[in-house]
Amino acid sequence: MSAMLFRDLRIVYRDPRGWLASLIFFALFLSIFAIALDGEPERLAENAASAIWLGTIFSLMISFENIFDRDIQTGHFEQLSLSGINALSIVVSKMITGFITILLPILIVIPLAGILFNTEPAASAGIMMSVLFGAPALIAYSILSAALLAGQRNTGFLMILISLPFIVPVIIFALSGVASYAEVGFWNTGFQALCGISIIALTISIPAAAAALSTHLE
Amino acid sequence: MFSYLANPQRFLKFARIASPVFLALFLITLTLGLWQALIASPADVKHKEAVRIMYVHVPAAYMAMLCYLALTIASFISYVWRHNLADYGARAFARIGLVFTGLCLITGSIWGRTAWLTWWQWDGRMTSVLVLFFIYIAYLLIWSMSEDKKKAARYAALFAFVGLINIPIIKYSVDWWHSLHQGATFSDFDGEGLSTGHLIPFLLMCANYTFLFFWLSIEQVKTDIKSAQKNRSFKKDQSNIKIEAY
């Protein structure tokens, strides 16, 4: 599995279009959001958490949409399954790659986005923490939709439609956690629920995504 | 019983008897239930006449969840034994469930307007039912997306299993988050429950929705079997075309 992971990471390193595209989309989304809010400092600070969360979700969807495509087109998956590698380990290695190459850059630029949205440093830290706690759930549901849609064309809309119902509780608890971060600190009920959702999402989505992928290889 | 009905021919034979029976039961309970709900039953102390919305709203909500449970069971059968009829059943339950969920949301919204003076509130119960609505739509879209129906059935079944976590959330949302939506009245056995005057039309309407569900799903599965048969004979005809020399 580590060999697969390093191969995926090397591919991303040599062809940085993928993760750059998601980062640029994130930046564009936030700028459009700020412009749509008329650029008023108070309103921007109020809505920073919502904007950053939506931006994160949509850029995740966009980059996960074709995370399996290259491997399917080149026949890499057939080779892997012929050599007896479990679909489960493919999925887990893709999830780790996704976290390192897509979510980690976004996490790093969140403080910058906080400056753009005129938030306090503490609030930016809360938003970052919420994205970090929600990350397993986000990635698990994105990989599930990507695996269900593997090999299909024009799946952008379906990708969003499939994962959004499951992401709804993630957004709700993340935003309530961010709201109470300032008073209660990072171990508040919102973040606790977020961690719980992340664990549930991982346990449900990884086997389902692996099953979908092996269905595709049948 | 499932394995007996798993044969399409036997199912069609069963449907010929069962479908009109369920239709008749549906019509009888509809007449009785509507008469009870709209005319014979008393108005409520708190809700006044608006309590009558309950007789269409609560059964719709209960059917929305029941359809999803039926859908998951059918998906499980389809996933394990790869049976065609289970696929047809799952898709039929999803279509019916989508309509019931929509009905539940609409009637709930109307009731909310009279009882809480708002059409919509983002509380736990309403949000989770809305999520159920989107899950149904996504499930049906997964079916229509793939050319290979055998694979589409497996993808859809996997999606249905994951979506099952939403059902307990809907059920317990009123206990977990106290909000505008009232708590469980019917399944709360220690509580006061419904009075007999409200209980009779309520049970009639629940039975009525259930019969409608049975009738619609049998009809839908019947249509699917017949259209599959027609497709097959169409393909057979095509293969019979002979190329003759001039």
HADDOCK unambig.tbl for C-alpha pairs under 7 A between the chains (distance, minus, plus):
assign (segid A and resid 148 and name CA) (segid B and resid 155 and name CA) 5.87 0.50 0.50
assign (segid A and resid 161 and name CA) (segid B and resid 138 and name CA) 5.98 0.50 0.50
assign (segid A and resid 162 and name CA) (segid B and resid 138 and name CA) 5.49 0.50 0.50
assign (segid A and resid 165 and name CA) (segid B and resid 131 and name CA) 5.20 0.50 0.50
assign (segid A and resid 165 and name CA) (segid B and resid 134 and name CA) 6.32 0.50 0.50
assign (segid A and resid 165 and name CA) (segid B and resid 135 and name CA) 6.29 0.50 0.50
assign (segid A and resid 204 and name CA) (segid B and resid 162 and name CA) 6.50 0.50 0.50
assign (segid A and resid 208 and name CA) (segid B and resid 158 and name CA) 6.00 0.50 0.50
assign (segid A and resid 212 and name CA) (segid B and resid 155 and name CA) 6.03 0.50 0.50
assign (segid A and resid 215 and name CA) (segid B and resid 151 and name CA) 6.74 0.50 0.50
